[in-house]
Amino acid sequence: MLRIRIVIIFLCYLLIGCATTNKVFFEDPVNTKNKSISVQEKKVFSFDESGVYFSNDFQGARLNGVNKENDSTFILSFNPENEPINLSPFYAFKVWSKSPKNINVKFSYPPGYSHRYIPKILFEGNWKITDSLSFNENVLKLNVNENSKIVSGQELKTSNLVYSWVNNLIKNKKNYVSFKEIGKTKLKRPFMVIDINKGEIEKKSIVVLITRQHPPEVTGYFAFQSFLSTILEENDLSSRFLEKFRILAFPLMNPDGVDLGHWRHNAGGVDLNRDWSVYNQKEIKNTVDFISKAIKKHNSKLVLGLDFHSTYYDVFYTNQERASTSMPNFLDQWFSCLEKTIPDYKVNEKSSKSKQPVSKGWFINAHKAVGITYEIGDNTPRERIKLIGKKSATSMMKVMLD
């Protein structure tokens, strides 16, 4: 009899433990088990006779080889972490020379890949987007000297920069905001969450914000920054919103991939935004476990999930089903508010059924929450991104409070 009771107790604990990682069914499953990746050799590529040097020895770098065509022209090769992968090559390298000179940099990708990101240059602490006179037909004209420059497909926002930004943002808000580690990545980097709550936590509805599942997609991260900063402003709207809703924000979903300079995948060689079903990857499992435990512990429910990404243009990817969600009228009201408050702005919405295990599908299928993939264009002006992020946060708070 005692043995039976022990077995029953063990099974109960097992069920409780598994409850946080229940699989979610999708029509088109994706294999998200670990795949091998190709790790860059960190080095300086030296051309002493030309006095020019290239390097990938820094966080977020992506450079796989350099060949000299002549004393002023260099061919740089960039390879993905593994394949198959989307056709969006990423690059980031450092360049300098012994003496001032003009050089040409040619971008070379494996067959089948084409250039996506306009080069951005970091020099003396400032990023500058190159123009058509400096970059044309995959050739970048550069003026180099002994002071190194970083050339990158997008502004580098590596884990140390992201976490530093978060700590600065919440510096005087520790009484209602915590920034904590909830697990480790495959390469043992900390996996972090921002937990925001004012007042009573029991039965409080939860809003989830995530970003950087795909490393180069920094314009989505910029919108996330503006969105979250607006929620944390000290004003009546924010205070009332945070008294009613708890925010769980994940500012860097793919720390390994970001710091390794990956095109898209994590250190497990997997697209994280295809793992929202069986949770093979630590980043998604950490996220799902934490959200599920927060819901269970405080008798809460998840009502809204926003996943910030980047693509070729601004667009909101939504789920077709709305009536069964916790807020069936939210999207119409939110989008209407955005168009009224942002000058010359028209919401670009594309609805579909999430057949593959992506985050917006997980939000609705696992929790009946409104799920949105919030995409910002690669080349959307940075000030415009800040405005869109701010107004969308303000509009969300007003709609959800009403």
C-alpha positions, 0 to 999 in steps of 0.5 A: 500500500505504501509503495502504491502511495509513493508511486501516485505521489511521484506521478503527481509531481511528474505531471506537475513538472510536465505541465509547463512543457505541454506540446502544442499541435501544429499542422506542419511540424518542424524538426527542431532537434540540434543540428551541427553548425560551422563556427568561424575561426576568429582571426585577423586577415593580414595583407601587409604588402597593402597595409590593410587588415580585416578581423572577425575577432569580436562579438557579433562578427561574421566573416569567413574569408578574405582574398586580395584581388589587387592592392585596393580591392578585397573579396570578403566571403560570408557563409551561414552557420548551417543549411538550409537557411533563409536567403538573408546573408549577414556580415560584420567585420572590422577593417583598418590600414597602416596609412590612409587609403581608399579600398573596395570591398566585394561581398561574396556569398555561397551560390544561391544567396543574394545581398540583403542588408545595406552596410552600416559603418561604426566609427568613433561610436556612431553608426552610419548607413552607407549611401548609393555612392559608397555601395553599389552592386555588392561593392563597398567603397571605404576610406580606411586608416589606422583607426578601425571601423566595423562594417555590418549588415545591421547595427550590432546589438550583442548580449552585453549591449542589450543587457546593459540597456535593460539595466539602465532602463530599469535603474530607478524602477527596481520596486516593480521591475526585475531583470533576472536569469531564468536559465542558460543557453546551449553555450551557457550564456544567461537567458534573461527576462524582464518581469514588470508588475505593480500592485497585486499579482494574483489573477493579473493578466499577462502580456508577453513581449519577445524579440531577436529570435533571429540575430540580425533583425535589429529594427524589430529590436529597436521597436521593442526598445521604444515600446518597452520604454514607453510602458515604463514611463512614469505617467498615469497611463503607464501606472494604471496599465501596470496595476492591471497587467503584468509584463514579461519581456524577453529582450534577447531570445537568441543570445548565442546566435547574436554573439556568434554573428549568425544569419538566423539560427541559434547555437543548436543550428535551429530557427527558434521561431519553429520550435514553439511546439516541442521546445527542443531548444533551451531558449524556447523551453526556458521561455515557455516554462517561465510563462507557464509557471507564472500563470499557474502560480498566480492563477493568471492568464496570458492575453497578448503576445507580441514578437518583434522581428524585421523583414523587408517592410513594416507588417503585422502578421496576425492569426485569422481566428479572433473570436475565440481569443481573450480579446476578440476586438483588440486588433481592430481597435489597436490598428485603428488607434495606430492609424489615428495617432501616427502621421501618414501611417497605414497598418499593413496587416497579413492574417493567416492560420499558423500551421508551423510552430511559430510564436504567434501560433503558440500564443493562440493555440496554447493560451487563446491569447492574441498573437502578433508577429510585429515586423519592422522593415530593414530600412525603416528610418530609425526615428520612424521606428521609435515613433511607431514603437512609442505610439503602438505601446501607448495605443495598446495601453489605452485599448486594453484599459478601455 
